[in-house]
Amino acid sequence: MSVVVALGPVDHEVVRAVLGPRHQLVTEPTEADLASASAAIVRAHVTVDGPMLDRMPHLQVIARTGVGTERVDVVEAARRGIPVVVTPGSNTNAVAEGALTLGLHLIKHVSFMHNAVASGEWDARTRVVPGDIDGAVCGIVGWGRIGQRLGSVLTAMGATVIAFDPFAEIPDSVRAESLDDVFTQSDFVSLHAPLTAQNRHMVNTETLGRFRPGAVLVNCSRGPLIDLDAAHQALLSGQLGGLGLDVFDDEPPTIHPVFSHPNVVLSPHVSGLSDRAATQTFHDAAVGIVDVLEGRTPHAVAKVGAEG
């Protein structure tokens, strides 16, 4: 019987149902369990690097929940002949819904309206006018599964969607010629790009200066895509109308002054962890493990050099 270790909390019922009797799941592995492990399921906050791989000398496969692999040394794993299985598509709808939720919260000024009612300041409702998705220009950076799903929902709500992704085929009807076009034309910008060395802090003082004044920005992708210091200054000046964050440079994040701004809404990297999405993610990760251990080709394996 092969040993499958959980590096981070997993839904053990879902995983065990897929693994079956031939593969044993260990949810709180000891050093001895790691030493004998044939497979590992890795959650987002766990780092798997060379020293960690040294502790698992018999490892045949790693399953990383989601698609981001910046905490897994994919190059070193490949050097050792260990594929890193990922689970694309399992949380597509959940993350798209999460991005839309953060955006609508800011566009409709939900926090302000709530506080007005809760504090008995009914007349304060006239000081802020809720915005609309209908008729707005909504920019999407990253035209993968999540970006496409969000685009379809926004289009159905009456928005004009424009999208930029240098690596994806985007329909002419929504394709922006440059990242700058997305930033300068959009009332609402949602980031869905993987993190690379080239796009770290793609949202910075310079690019924020080209945003449409008062635009709302949401990030449900990778924290380092945004320079938070620059975003804070843009909020203070009014150049940025709202900021929604589900992801951060470090998680849990160090408290940043931007967190206290009234036009900021935060969530702890949970947009992809809805009940349905989490179940599907763990199921797909377990299927990938079984496929490798039983000699089949897994559905999706992280590419060497991909960072997120």
Buried (B, 14 or more C-beta within 10 A) or exposed (E): EBBBBBBEEBBBEBBBEBBEEEBBBBBEBEEEBBEBBBBBBBBBEBEBEEEBBEEBEEBBBBBBBBBBBBBBBBEBBBEBEBBBBBBBBBBBBBBBBBBBBBBBBBBBBBBBBEEBEEEEEEEBBEEEEEBEBEEBBBBBBBBBBBBBBBBEBBBEBEBBBBBBBEEEEBEEEBBBEEBEBBBBBBBBBBBBBBBBEEBBBBBBEEBBEBBBEEBBBBBBBBBBBBBBBBBBBBBEEEBBBBBBBBBBBEEEBEEBEBBEBEBBBBBEBEBBBBEEBBBBBBBBBBBBBBBBBEEEEBBBBBEEEBBB
